[in-house]
Amino acid sequence: MNPYILATLLLGLGLGTTATFASSHWLLAWMGLEINTLAILPLMAQHHHPRAIEATTKYFLTQATAAAMLLFASTTNAWLSGQWEIQQTTHPLPLTMLTLALALKVGLAPVHIWLPEVLQGLDLTTGLVLSTWQKLAPFILLLQIQPASPSLLLLLGLASTLVGGWGGLNQTQLRKVLAYSSVAHLGWMILVLQFSPALTTLALLTYLVMTFSTFLTFKLNNATNINSLTTSWTKAPALTVITPLLLLSLGGLPPLTGFMPKWLILQELTKQDLALAATFAALTALLSLYFYLRLSYAMALTMSPNTLAGVTPWRLLSSQVTLPLATSAMATTLLLPVAPATVALLTM
């Protein structure tokens, strides 16, 4: 892609997200989301492969549906209450519609079906943008609206943690595994959204860091399915040792960074007398942990046949930049001790 066009599209992505962040009016927030969607579509379709075009079309239709729902709900709210302000949305009908529209935007269960299919059709770099940056704008809106019914967010959260764990069990394609991982992590964030927005923000930030390092690892190894992970040791031996830690951090295993949000969310749910929901969420985390362990096993505990093509790559110098991967990998594995300081910073 032409670098000028690429720069324009990336600026469009930044502008759309910033517009949504800065807006207090539903119409401006909707415009920001639309700019965001239109900017990423050429990035998704840049390879002119039928699978990429299919993924782009699915993404466009889904996001257009969610945007139409959001615009209809905000107009309904203005009609019922006379208010266009985001924080003045009080009527239960538009609130419920807005929550479901934003759930469709980010890919929460049960409206998550598009996410694995779309992510599977993209290259790893665009998939990374879709899994991280594109989640920010809808989440800012979710953080600003107060849900009409507390049980709606609980149901969305529990359904997402279950579907995210269950859906990834039978996958061999890494992008689909990461899509279901995204659904499960979003479920954890939504569970605690109405009780502690600061914890939701913490969970979102840790998810972004962990997903960033995982995508970069797969990109460095040029791996798109589980079988291709078995040759990783010939390409980057040191990274092959660290990657199981990154994956287990995604699964929320102590003493890694991914344990921090899960631990605090379970604590908060228990404080809110939702011990049953906390227990259910913790059990669904075991499903996710299973498929992360599968990836760790394929990468670090199996060895592919020593063919010439398989053994040669370690001799070849890689031209890829590894500083972002090194930084995010350290953050993914070592941030648990600073949990108190992080929570204090977010609750200021």
BAMIRO-656752 format. One record per residue (C-alpha): x negated, y negated, z negated; residue in one letter; residue number from 1. Coordinates in steps of 0.1 Angstrom, whole numbers. Example, Ala and Ser with C-alpha at 12.3 -4.5 7.8 and 13.67 -1.06 7.14 Angstrom:
% residues 2
ZATI     x     y     z resn resi
ZATI  -123    45   -78    A    1
ZATI  -137    11   -71    S    2
% end
This chain:
% residues 348
ZATI     x     y     z resn resi
ZATI     0     0     0    M    1
ZATI   -12   -35     8    N    2
ZATI   -27   -51   -23    P    3
ZATI    -7   -83   -19    Y    4
ZATI    26   -64   -17    I    5
ZATI    15   -43   -47    L    6
ZATI     6   -74   -67    A    7
ZATI    40   -89   -58    T    8
ZATI    59   -58   -69    L    9
ZATI    40   -56  -102    L   10
ZATI    47   -93  -109    L   11
ZATI    84   -85  -101    G   12
ZATI    83   -57  -127    L   13
ZATI    68   -81  -152    G   14
ZATI    92  -109  -144    L   15
ZATI   123   -86  -147    G   16
ZATI   113   -73  -181    T   17
ZATI   103  -108  -194    T   18
ZATI   136  -123  -182    A   19
ZATI   155   -96  -201    T   20
ZATI   133  -101  -232    F   21
ZATI   138  -139  -231    A   22
ZATI   176  -140  -224    S   23
ZATI   203  -145  -249    S   24
ZATI   230  -144  -221    H   25
ZATI   244  -111  -207    W   26
ZATI   242  -124  -171    L   27
ZATI   205  -133  -173    L   28
ZATI   198  -100  -190    A   29
ZATI   216   -82  -162    W   30
ZATI   196  -102  -136    M   31
ZATI   163   -92  -153    G   32
ZATI   173   -55  -152    L   33
ZATI   182   -58  -115    E   34
ZATI   148   -75  -107    I   35
ZATI   131   -47  -125    N   36
ZATI   149   -20  -106    T   37
ZATI   144   -36   -72    L   38
ZATI   107   -41   -79    A   39
ZATI   100    -4   -87    I   40
ZATI   119    10   -57    L   41
ZATI    92     3   -31    P   42
ZATI    66    17   -55    L   43
ZATI    86    50   -58    M   44
ZATI    91    53   -20    A   45
ZATI    56    43   -10    Q   46
ZATI    44    78     0    H   47
ZATI    72    83    27    H   48
ZATI    76   119    16    H   49
ZATI   112   133    17    P   50
ZATI   110   142   -20    R   51
ZATI    99   107   -29    A   52
ZATI   127    91    -8    I   53
ZATI   152   115   -25    E   54
ZATI   140   105   -60    A   55
ZATI   141    68   -50    T   56
ZATI   177    72   -38    T   57
ZATI   188    90   -69    K   58
ZATI   171    64   -91    Y   59
ZATI   187    35   -72    F   60
ZATI   222    50   -74    L   61
ZATI   219    57  -111    T   62
ZATI   205    23  -120    Q   63
ZATI   232     6   -98    A   64
ZATI   259    25  -117    T   65
ZATI   244    15  -150    A   66
ZATI   241   -21  -140    A   67
ZATI   277   -22  -127    A   68
ZATI   289    -8  -160    M   69
ZATI   268   -33  -180    L   70
ZATI   281   -62  -159    L   71
ZATI   317   -50  -163    F   72
ZATI   313   -45  -200    A   73
ZATI   298   -80  -206    S   74
ZATI   325   -96  -184    T   75
ZATI   351   -77  -205    T   76
ZATI   335   -90  -237    N   77
ZATI   336  -126  -223    A   78
ZATI   373  -121  -214    W   79
ZATI   382  -107  -248    L   80
ZATI   361  -129  -271    S   81
ZATI   351  -159  -249    G   82
ZATI   314  -152  -256    Q   83
ZATI   285  -144  -232    W   84
ZATI   259  -143  -259    E   85
ZATI   242  -109  -264    I   86
ZATI   243  -111  -302    Q   87
ZATI   279  -123  -302    Q   88
ZATI   292   -90  -287    T   89
ZATI   317   -78  -313    T   90
ZATI   346   -61  -296    H   91
ZATI   344   -23  -299    P   92
ZATI   354   -16  -262    L   93
ZATI   327   -36  -244    P   94
ZATI   302   -25  -271    L   95
ZATI   308    12  -264    T   96
ZATI   306     6  -226    M   97
ZATI   273   -14  -230    L   98
ZATI   258    13  -252    T   99
ZATI   266    40  -226    L  100
ZATI   254    18  -197    A  101
ZATI   220    13  -215    L  102
ZATI   219    50  -224    A  103
ZATI   223    57  -186    L  104
ZATI   195    32  -179    K  105
ZATI   169    49  -201    V  106
ZATI   181    85  -197    G  107
ZATI   197    95  -229    L  108
ZATI   216   128  -231    A  109
ZATI   243   136  -219    P  110
ZATI   236   110  -191    V  111
ZATI   200   121  -186    H  112
ZATI   204   145  -156    I  113
ZATI   188   121  -131    W  114
ZATI   155   116  -151    L  115
ZATI   138   150  -145    P  116
ZATI   148   151  -109    E  117
ZATI   136   115  -102    V  118
ZATI   103   119  -121    L  119
ZATI    95   152  -103    Q  120
ZATI    97   134   -70    G  121
ZATI    71   107   -79    L  122
ZATI    34   106   -81    D  123
ZATI    19   105  -116    L  124
ZATI    11    67  -116    T  125
ZATI    46    56  -107    T  126
ZATI    60    83  -130    G  127
ZATI    40    67  -158    L  128
ZATI    55    32  -150    V  129
ZATI    90    48  -150    L  130
ZATI    85    66  -183    S  131
ZATI    70    36  -202    T  132
ZATI    75     1  -188    W  133
ZATI   110     7  -174    Q  134
ZATI   122    17  -209    K  135
ZATI   113   -17  -225    L  136
ZATI   140   -40  -211    A  137
ZATI   171   -17  -219    P  138
ZATI   157   -10  -253    F  139
ZATI   154   -47  -262    I  140
ZATI   192   -50  -254    L  141
ZATI   200   -19  -275    L  142
ZATI   181   -34  -304    L  143
ZATI   201   -66  -301    Q  144
ZATI   237   -52  -300    I  145
ZATI   254   -38  -331    Q  146
ZATI   271    -5  -322    P  147
ZATI   309    -4  -325    A  148
ZATI   308    31  -340    S  149
ZATI   278    44  -360    P  150
ZATI   287    79  -349    S  151
ZATI   282    71  -312    L  152
ZATI   245    65  -316    L  153
ZATI   241    95  -339    L  154
ZATI   258   117  -313    L  155
ZATI   236   103  -285    L  156
ZATI   205   108  -305    G  157
ZATI   212   143  -316    L  158
ZATI   223   154  -281    A  159
ZATI   191   139  -267    S  160
ZATI   168   156  -292    T  161
ZATI   185   189  -285    L  162
ZATI   186   186  -247    V  163
ZATI   150   172  -246    G  164
ZATI   138   203  -265    G  165
ZATI   160   229  -248    W  166
ZATI   155   216  -213    G  167
ZATI   117   216  -213    G  168
ZATI   114   253  -224    L  169
ZATI   117   269  -190    N  170
ZATI    98   243  -170    Q  171
ZATI    65   249  -151    T  172
ZATI    63   214  -135    Q  173
ZATI    45   189  -157    L  174
ZATI    65   159  -146    R  175
ZATI    98   176  -156    K  176
ZATI    83   186  -190    V  177
ZATI    73   150  -195    L  178
ZATI   108   139  -185    A  179
ZATI   125   162  -211    Y  180
ZATI    99   150  -236    S  181
ZATI   110   114  -229    S  182
ZATI   146   124  -235    V  183
ZATI   137   140  -268    A  184
ZATI   117   110  -280    H  185
ZATI   144    86  -270    L  186
ZATI   168   106  -291    G  187
ZATI   147   101  -322    W  188
ZATI   146    64  -315    M  189
ZATI   184    61  -311    I  190
ZATI   190    81  -343    L  191
ZATI   175    55  -365    V  192
ZATI   184    24  -344    L  193
ZATI   214    12  -365    Q  194
ZATI   196    18  -398    F  195
ZATI   161     4  -392    S  196
ZATI   153   -13  -359    P  197
ZATI   117   -17  -370    A  198
ZATI   114    21  -371    L  199
ZATI   129    23  -336    T  200
ZATI   103    -2  -324    T  201
ZATI    75    18  -341    L  202
ZATI    87    51  -325    A  203
ZATI    89    33  -291    L  204
ZATI    54    20  -293    L  205
ZATI    39    53  -304    T  206
ZATI    58    71  -276    Y  207
ZATI    44    46  -251    L  208
ZATI     8    52  -262    V  209
ZATI    12    90  -263    M  210
ZATI    29    92  -229    T  211
ZATI     3    68  -214    F  212
ZATI   -26    91  -225    S  213
ZATI    -8   123  -214    T  214
ZATI     0   110  -179    F  215
ZATI   -36    97  -175    L  216
ZATI   -50   131  -185    T  217
ZATI   -29   149  -159    F  218
ZATI   -38   123  -133    K  219
ZATI   -75   127  -141    L  220
ZATI   -72   165  -136    N  221
ZATI   -49   161  -106    N  222
ZATI   -25   185  -123    A  223
ZATI    12   187  -115    T  224
ZATI    21   222  -128    N  225
ZATI    10   245  -157    I  226
ZATI   -11   267  -135    N  227
ZATI   -32   238  -123    S  228
ZATI   -41   230  -159    L  229
ZATI   -61   262  -162    T  230
ZATI   -89   247  -140    T  231
ZATI   -92   216  -161    S  232
ZATI  -123   228  -180    W  233
ZATI  -143   227  -148    T  234
ZATI  -133   190  -141    K  235
ZATI  -135   175  -176    A  236
ZATI  -147   198  -203    P  237
ZATI  -146   172  -231    A  238
ZATI  -111   161  -221    L  239
ZATI   -99   197  -221    T  240
ZATI  -109   199  -258    V  241
ZATI   -90   167  -267    I  242
ZATI   -58   173  -246    T  243
ZATI   -43   199  -270    P  244
ZATI   -45   172  -297    L  245
ZATI   -27   147  -274    L  246
ZATI     1   172  -267    L  247
ZATI     5   182  -303    L  248
ZATI     7   145  -312    S  249
ZATI    35   142  -287    L  250
ZATI    51   172  -305    G  251
ZATI    49   153  -338    G  252
ZATI    24   175  -357    L  253
ZATI     5   161  -387    P  254
ZATI   -21   147  -391    P  255
ZATI   -18   131  -356    L  256
ZATI    -2    98  -347    T  257
ZATI    30   114  -333    G  258
ZATI    39   126  -368    F  259
ZATI    42    90  -381    M  260
ZATI    76    80  -365    P  261
ZATI    92   114  -370    K  262
ZATI    82   114  -407    W  263
ZATI    96    79  -413    L  264
ZATI   127    85  -393    I  265
ZATI   135   117  -412    L  266
ZATI   129    98  -445    Q  267
ZATI   153    70  -434    E  268
ZATI   180    94  -423    L  269
ZATI   178   111  -457    T  270
ZATI   181    78  -474    K  271
ZATI   213    71  -454    Q  272
ZATI   228   104  -467    D  273
ZATI   224   120  -433    L  274
ZATI   204   150  -444    A  275
ZATI   223   173  -420    L  276
ZATI   214   151  -390    A  277
ZATI   178   149  -402    A  278
ZATI   176   187  -405    T  279
ZATI   191   192  -371    F  280
ZATI   166   167  -355    A  281
ZATI   137   184  -373    A  282
ZATI   148   218  -360    L  283
ZATI   151   205  -324    T  284
ZATI   115   191  -327    A  285
ZATI   104   228  -329    L  286
ZATI   118   234  -294    L  287
ZATI    97   205  -281    S  288
ZATI    66   218  -300    L  289
ZATI    69   251  -283    Y  290
ZATI    65   238  -248    F  291
ZATI    37   215  -258    Y  292
ZATI    20   245  -273    L  293
ZATI    25   263  -239    R  294
ZATI     7   235  -221    L  295
ZATI   -21   235  -248    S  296
ZATI   -25   273  -243    Y  297
ZATI   -27   270  -205    A  298
ZATI   -52   242  -207    M  299
ZATI   -76   252  -235    A  300
ZATI   -71   289  -242    L  301
ZATI   -70   304  -207    T  302
ZATI   -97   305  -182    M  303
ZATI   -92   307  -144    S  304
ZATI  -112   330  -122    P  305
ZATI  -147   318  -116    N  306
ZATI  -144   312   -79    T  307
ZATI  -168   288   -62    L  308
ZATI  -140   262   -57    A  309
ZATI  -130   265   -93    G  310
ZATI  -165   261  -108    V  311
ZATI  -179   234   -85    T  312
ZATI  -159   203   -97    P  313
ZATI  -179   197  -129    W  314
ZATI  -210   189  -108    R  315
ZATI  -192   161   -90    L  316
ZATI  -190   126  -104    L  317
ZATI  -155   113  -109    S  318
ZATI  -148    78   -96    S  319
ZATI  -117    74  -119    Q  320
ZATI  -117    48  -147    V  321
ZATI  -116    66  -180    T  322
ZATI  -117    37  -205    L  323
ZATI   -78    34  -207    P  324
ZATI   -76    71  -212    L  325
ZATI  -103    71  -239    A  326
ZATI   -86    42  -258    T  327
ZATI   -51    56  -256    S  328
ZATI   -64    91  -266    A  329
ZATI   -80    77  -297    M  330
ZATI   -47    59  -306    A  331
ZATI   -27    90  -299    T  332
ZATI   -47   111  -324    T  333
ZATI   -61    88  -351    L  334
ZATI   -34    62  -360    L  335
ZATI   -16    81  -388    L  336
ZATI   -37    67  -417    P  337
ZATI   -26    31  -407    V  338
ZATI    11    40  -409    A  339
ZATI    18    17  -440    P  340
ZATI     1   -13  -424    A  341
ZATI    20    -7  -391    T  342
ZATI    54    -4  -408    V  343
ZATI    46   -36  -429    A  344
ZATI    37   -55  -397    L  345
ZATI    69   -45  -379    L  346
ZATI    92   -53  -409    T  347
ZATI    77   -88  -414    M  348
% end
